[in-house]
Amino acid sequence: MTISDIISQSVYCSCGTIQQESDISKLQSYLLYNKSLIDKFDTIIVCHNRMPNISDIDFDRYNKCWQQVFQHKHIILTTLNDNKGYVLGCIELDNTLLSNCKSLSKEYIWKSVNDILISDNILNFEISIIDDILFIPEIGHAGCPKNKEELDSFIRRYLDCDLNTIGPQCNFYIIKNNIDYYYDMKILKEQYRSFLNDPDHEYHHKECQWKLTLPTIPLIDLIKRMKLSPKLLLSDNTFKNLINIVMQFNIADSSLKNILFEDIGICHFHFENEPVIVI
C-alpha cells in the first residue's frame, strides 16, 4: 500500500515558534504551498509558542493563519506562552500535540513544523502495515564515517534501520497513534529548573541559545522503548545521494535545511531567501 491509503486515518499536526513579526506572512505563504496536501485531512492540530518580544496581537495573528487558510477544517489550536527554549520547547510542543491526538480515533499522526514544505508526492511512497514510524534522517557531516569502507557499512546499516545507527528527525515524521509519550516531562522539568538556577541563563534566554543536554534523543528513545518498527522515508538511491551531498559540501546542519527530497516532495525550507539543493 502507499501513504495515500492512510490519509483518512490520519491527523495532521504542526508546531513552531514565532520569533518575529515577519514570520506571520512567511507562515501564510508556506501554508498556501502545503494546502493541496493538508486539505486531504479532516482534522488539523496546531501548537505554537513564541519569543518574549512577540506581542499578544502578533501571536494571535500568527495562530489565525491556519484558520484563514483552512476555513472549513476542524482545527485544534493550542498556544504555549512559556517558551522553554530550542530543545525543551520543541519537546513540550510535541508532547502537547500528542496529548491532543490521544482523544482522536485516528491511527496515524503526521508531525510537521511550520517551515516544512510538503507536496502530494509523498502520497505515492510505498509502506507496510507493520511500519510504526516513517522518518527523515537527521544527519550531518560529523555523523558520517570518513573511511569509505566504514561509510559503506554505515549506509547499509542505516538503510536496514539499525536502531544503533539511525537518527530520525523531529521536524517531520508519520507515527502510529498508540505511543505513550515522547519524553518524560518530569525529567524535562528537572532539567529546566537546573537551567533556571544557572547564573548565565538570562543571557541565553534573551539570545534563544539555550540548548540543554538530554540523556537520549527523544525519537530514537521512543522507538527503542516501545519497540517500534521504523522505516526511512527515502529510497535507497535518494539516501545514498544525500550522504554524497552531505560529505561533498561538508553539511554540518543535521536538520538538512533547504534540501528538497523530490520523490517525496518534502523540504525543510528554513531559509526562504536561500537556494535549495534538490535530491
C-alpha positions as CSV (number, residue, x, y, z in Angstrom):
1,M,0.0,0.0,0.0
2,T,1.0,3.7,-0.2
3,I,0.8,6.6,2.1
4,S,-2.3,7.8,0.3
5,D,-4.1,4.8,1.8
6,I,-3.7,6.1,5.4
7,I,-4.7,9.7,4.9
8,S,-8.3,9.1,6.0
9,Q,-6.9,7.5,9.2
10,S,-4.5,10.4,9.9
11,V,-4.4,13.7,11.7
12,Y,-2.1,16.5,10.5
13,C,-0.1,18.2,13.3
14,S,2.2,21.2,13.2
15,C,4.2,23.1,15.7
16,G,6.5,26.1,15.7
17,T,7.8,29.2,17.3
18,I,7.1,32.8,16.2
19,Q,10.3,34.8,16.5
20,Q,9.5,38.0,14.7
21,E,6.5,39.7,13.0
22,S,7.7,38.7,9.5
23,D,7.0,35.0,10.5
24,I,3.3,35.7,10.1
25,S,3.5,36.3,6.3
26,K,6.1,33.6,6.0
27,L,3.7,31.0,7.6
28,Q,0.8,32.1,5.4
29,S,2.9,31.5,2.3
30,Y,4.1,28.1,3.5
31,L,0.5,27.0,4.3
32,L,-0.7,28.0,0.8
33,Y,2.1,25.9,-0.7
34,N,1.1,23.0,1.5
35,K,-2.6,23.4,1.1
36,S,-3.1,20.7,-1.5
37,L,-1.8,18.0,0.8
38,I,-3.2,19.3,4.1
39,D,-6.7,19.7,2.6
40,K,-6.9,15.9,2.4
41,F,-7.0,15.7,6.3
42,D,-10.3,16.3,8.1
43,T,-8.5,17.3,11.4
44,I,-5.5,19.6,12.0
45,I,-3.8,20.1,15.3
46,V,-1.6,23.1,15.8
47,C,0.6,24.1,18.7
48,H,2.8,27.3,18.8
49,N,5.0,29.1,21.3
50,R,6.7,32.5,21.0
51,M,9.7,34.5,21.8
52,P,9.4,37.1,24.5
53,N,9.4,40.0,22.0
54,I,6.2,38.8,20.3
55,S,3.1,40.7,21.4
56,D,-0.3,39.1,22.1
57,I,-1.7,40.7,19.0
58,D,1.0,39.3,16.7
59,F,0.8,35.9,18.4
60,D,-2.9,35.8,17.7
61,R,-2.4,36.9,14.1
62,Y,0.1,34.1,13.6
63,N,-2.2,31.4,15.0
64,K,-5.1,32.7,12.9
65,C,-3.2,32.0,9.7
66,W,-4.3,28.4,10.0
67,Q,-7.9,29.2,10.3
68,Q,-7.8,31.7,7.4
69,V,-6.1,29.2,5.0
70,F,-8.1,26.1,6.1
71,Q,-11.5,27.7,6.8
72,H,-13.6,24.5,6.6
73,K,-11.4,22.2,8.6
74,H,-11.6,21.1,12.2
75,I,-8.6,22.8,13.7
76,I,-7.5,22.2,17.3
77,L,-5.3,25.2,18.2
78,T,-3.1,25.3,21.4
79,T,-0.7,28.1,22.4
80,L,2.1,27.9,24.9
81,N,3.2,31.3,26.2
82,D,6.2,29.9,28.1
83,N,8.9,29.1,25.6
84,K,11.4,26.9,27.3
85,G,14.0,27.1,24.5
86,Y,15.1,25.2,21.5
87,V,15.3,21.7,23.0
88,L,12.8,21.7,25.8
89,G,10.5,24.0,24.0
90,C,10.3,21.7,20.9
91,I,9.7,18.6,23.1
92,E,7.0,20.4,25.1
93,L,5.3,21.3,21.8
94,D,5.5,17.7,20.6
95,N,4.1,16.4,23.9
96,T,1.2,18.8,23.7
97,L,0.4,17.7,20.1
98,L,0.4,14.1,21.2
99,S,-1.9,14.8,24.2
100,N,-4.4,16.3,21.8
101,C,-4.1,13.4,19.4
102,K,-4.9,10.8,22.1
103,S,-8.5,11.9,22.2
104,L,-9.0,11.3,18.5
105,S,-9.8,8.0,16.8
106,K,-7.1,8.4,14.2
107,E,-4.5,5.7,13.6
108,Y,-1.6,7.9,12.4
109,I,-0.1,11.2,13.5
110,W,1.6,13.4,10.9
111,K,4.0,15.6,12.8
112,S,5.4,18.6,11.0
113,V,6.9,22.0,11.8
114,N,6.0,25.4,10.4
115,D,8.9,25.7,8.0
116,I,8.3,22.4,6.3
117,L,7.2,22.4,2.6
118,I,5.3,19.2,1.6
119,S,3.6,18.2,-1.6
120,D,1.3,15.4,-2.8
121,N,4.4,13.4,-4.0
122,I,4.6,11.8,-0.6
123,L,1.3,10.0,-1.2
124,N,2.9,7.6,-3.6
125,F,5.5,6.4,-1.2
126,E,5.1,2.6,-0.5
127,I,4.7,1.5,3.1
128,S,3.7,-1.6,5.0
129,I,1.1,-2.2,7.7
130,I,4.0,-3.1,10.1
131,D,5.7,0.3,9.8
132,D,5.2,2.2,13.1
133,I,7.1,5.3,12.2
134,L,8.2,6.8,8.9
135,F,11.0,9.2,9.2
136,I,13.5,11.5,7.5
137,P,17.2,11.2,8.6
138,E,18.8,13.7,11.0
139,I,22.4,13.6,9.8
140,G,25.3,15.9,9.1
141,H,28.9,15.7,8.0
142,A,30.2,15.0,11.6
143,G,27.9,11.9,11.9
144,C,29.2,10.2,8.7
145,P,32.3,8.0,8.8
146,K,35.2,9.4,6.7
147,N,36.7,6.0,5.8
148,K,35.0,4.6,2.6
149,E,34.6,1.1,3.9
150,E,33.1,2.4,7.2
151,L,30.9,4.8,5.3
152,D,29.6,2.0,3.1
153,S,28.8,-0.1,6.2
154,F,27.1,2.9,7.8
155,I,24.9,3.4,4.8
156,R,23.9,-0.3,4.7
157,R,23.0,-0.3,8.4
158,Y,21.0,3.0,8.0
159,L,19.0,1.6,5.1
160,D,18.3,-1.5,7.3
161,C,17.1,0.9,10.0
162,D,19.6,-0.4,12.6
163,L,18.5,1.2,15.8
164,N,22.0,2.0,16.9
165,T,22.7,3.8,13.6
166,I,19.6,5.7,12.6
167,G,18.7,9.2,13.8
168,P,15.1,10.3,13.0
169,Q,14.4,14.0,12.6
170,C,11.8,15.6,14.9
171,N,10.8,18.1,12.2
172,F,8.7,15.7,10.1
173,Y,7.6,12.1,10.7
174,I,4.5,9.9,10.5
175,I,3.8,7.7,13.5
176,K,1.1,5.4,14.7
177,N,-1.1,7.0,17.4
178,N,-0.5,4.3,20.0
179,I,2.5,5.7,21.8
180,D,2.6,6.8,25.4
181,Y,4.8,9.9,25.4
182,Y,7.8,11.4,23.6
183,Y,9.8,12.3,26.6
184,D,9.3,12.1,30.4
185,M,8.0,15.6,31.4
186,K,9.4,15.0,35.0
187,I,12.9,14.9,33.6
188,L,12.2,17.9,31.4
189,K,11.0,19.9,34.4
190,E,14.0,18.9,36.5
191,Q,16.4,20.0,33.7
192,Y,14.6,23.3,33.2
193,R,14.8,24.0,36.9
194,S,18.5,23.3,36.8
195,F,18.8,25.7,33.8
196,L,17.0,28.4,35.6
197,N,19.4,28.1,38.5
198,D,22.3,28.7,36.1
199,P,23.6,32.3,36.7
200,D,24.1,32.8,32.9
201,H,20.6,31.6,32.0
202,E,19.2,35.1,31.5
203,Y,21.7,35.9,28.7
204,H,21.0,32.6,27.0
205,H,17.2,33.2,27.3
206,K,17.5,36.5,25.5
207,E,19.6,35.1,22.7
208,C,17.4,32.0,22.3
209,Q,20.6,29.8,22.5
210,W,19.8,27.6,25.5
211,K,20.2,24.0,24.4
212,L,20.1,21.7,27.3
213,T,21.8,18.3,27.1
214,L,19.3,15.4,27.1
215,P,20.3,11.9,28.1
216,T,18.8,10.4,24.9
217,I,17.4,11.7,21.6
218,P,13.7,11.6,22.1
219,L,12.5,9.9,18.9
220,I,15.1,7.1,18.9
221,D,14.5,6.6,22.6
222,L,10.8,6.3,21.9
223,I,11.4,3.8,19.1
224,K,13.5,1.6,21.4
225,R,11.3,1.9,24.4
226,M,8.1,0.9,22.6
227,K,9.8,-1.5,20.2
228,L,8.5,0.4,17.2
229,S,9.3,-0.7,13.6
230,P,10.9,2.3,11.8
231,K,11.0,2.9,8.0
232,L,13.1,5.5,6.3
233,L,11.0,7.9,4.1
234,L,13.7,7.9,1.4
235,S,14.5,5.4,-1.3
236,D,17.9,3.8,-1.2
237,N,19.2,5.9,-4.1
238,T,17.9,9.1,-2.5
239,F,19.6,8.3,0.8
240,K,22.9,7.5,-0.9
241,N,22.7,10.7,-2.9
242,L,22.0,12.6,0.3
243,I,25.1,11.2,2.0
244,N,27.2,12.1,-1.0
245,I,26.0,15.7,-0.9
246,V,26.4,15.9,2.9
247,M,30.0,14.7,2.5
248,Q,30.8,16.7,-0.6
249,F,29.6,20.0,0.8
250,N,30.5,19.4,4.5
251,I,26.9,20.0,5.5
252,A,27.0,20.3,9.3
253,D,23.3,21.0,10.0
254,S,21.7,17.6,10.6
255,S,18.2,19.0,10.1
256,L,19.1,19.2,6.4
257,K,17.7,22.7,5.9
258,N,16.9,23.8,2.3
259,I,17.3,20.3,0.9
260,L,14.3,19.1,-1.2
261,F,13.7,15.4,-1.4
262,E,12.0,15.5,-4.7
263,D,10.5,12.0,-4.7
264,I,8.5,12.6,-1.5
265,G,8.1,16.4,-2.0
266,I,9.5,17.4,1.4
267,C,11.8,20.3,2.1
268,H,12.8,21.8,5.5
269,F,12.7,25.3,3.9
270,H,14.1,27.2,6.8
271,F,16.0,29.9,4.8
272,E,13.3,31.1,2.3
273,N,15.7,33.5,0.6
274,E,18.4,31.0,0.0
275,P,18.8,28.4,-2.8
276,V,17.6,24.8,-2.4
277,I,19.5,21.6,-3.1
278,V,17.3,19.1,-5.0
279,I,17.9,15.4,-4.5
